[in-house]
Each structure stands twice: as structure tokens, then as C-alpha cells.
Amino acid sequence: MHEDTGELGAIAQRWFQTMRNCRHDVREILHDGHPTACVGDAAFAYVNAFKEHVNVGFFRGTERDLDAMALTKLIVTAYSDMKGRIQPPYFRDPVLGTFNED
């Protein structure tokens, strides 16, 4: 992940550095080809940059109580950001598969 991968690579590196900075005992491995942060031998998060997106994920996340409001805010923020990037006033409705005027 230290290769020059442009803007998306820089974003992935930023979030992986955040994982590294959690504590001194964080180890780094490659798991299924993804840079992964571990506590001891237990993986807790991963990140990777692709052609068009960055992926940040968490291991065993469904077994924890999640901050639903924070996750909802993140999803709505991502939606609003993408909607603003496409050319209004038209956007493709993901459910209906039609174009709507906003």
C-alpha cells in the first residue's frame, strides 16, 4: 500500500495510519490481499484502494453494538456527496432504475 496510487491511495494510507495509531501493539498483515491491522493475531480492520473507490472494513463488526446514528450519518453523507458530484438536476434512482429530476 506504500506504492504511489494517487488520491485514492493517499486516502487509504490515511485511514490505515489511523488504524496503526490505535496503540503500540497494532500489527500489520496482508489478509486476502488487503492491508490489515491486528491486535496480536486478531484482525480488527482493513483498508484498500481500488480504481474507483477506497474500502475500509472491520472484522466481526456485526457482533458489536454499533453507533447506528454515526453509521447513518456516514451513509447519508456519502450519498449527498455523490449526488452533488453528478450533474444535477438528473440522477438515476437506484431502486426504480429511472432518471428523476431533483
N, C-alpha and C positions, 0 to 999 in steps of 0.2 A: 504494500500500500504506500510505500515511500516513492513510487515512481511518479513522474510528472504526469498527472492525469487531469490537469486543467481545473476549472472551477469546481466541478463535482468532486474531484479527488481532494481538493482543499477542504470542502465541506465534510467529507468522510473523515479526513485526518483530524479535523477539529473535534468531531464527536468521539473519535477513538481516543484522542488525547484526554477528553473529559473522563472517559472510562478509566484510562491509565491513572489519572489523578485521584481516583477514589481513595486509594490507600497504597501504602508501600508494598503490600503483599499481592497486588494485582499482577498476574502473569499473562503473557500474550501467546496465543497459539493460532494456527490455521485450522478451522473446523469446517469441513465441506467447502474448502476454498475461501472462506470468509475470515478476515482478521477478527479474532475472538478474544474477549477479556475474561479472565478466570480468577476466582479466589481459590487458591490451591489448585485442585484438579476439577473444580466445579465451574463450568462456564456460566456467566451471567448476562453477557451482552455481546453483540457483534455488529459490524458495520461493513459496508462495501459500496463502492462506486461503480455504476454501470454507465452505459452510453447516455441514457436519458434521465437517470434518477440515482439517488443515494438511498440505501436501505439501512436502517438501524433497527435491530431487533433484540428481544430479551428472551432468555431461556426460562421456561416454567412460569411465564407471566400469568397464565390463566389460573394458576393455583394461588395467586396472591390477591389481596383486596387492592383493586386499582382505584386511583383517583379518577372517577368517572367524569367529573367536571373538567379536569385538566386534559384528559384524553379527548373529550368532546370539543373543547376549545381548540385543541391542536387540529382535529379533523375539520372543523369549521374554518379555521384559519387557512389550512391547505386548500380547501375548496374555494374560499374567497380569493386567495392569491392566484390560483389557476384561472378562475373566472375572469379576473382582471387582466390576465396575460393574453387571453384570446380576444379576438376583435369583437367587442360589443357592436351592435345590440343583439347579435345572434350567438347562440351556443347550443350544443347538442344535448338534449335531455337524455341522461344516462339510462333512465328507466323506459321511457317511451321510444327512444331512438329517433326522435324527431327534433327538428330545429325550432326553437321558440324565440320570440322576441322578448327581451327582458324589459 
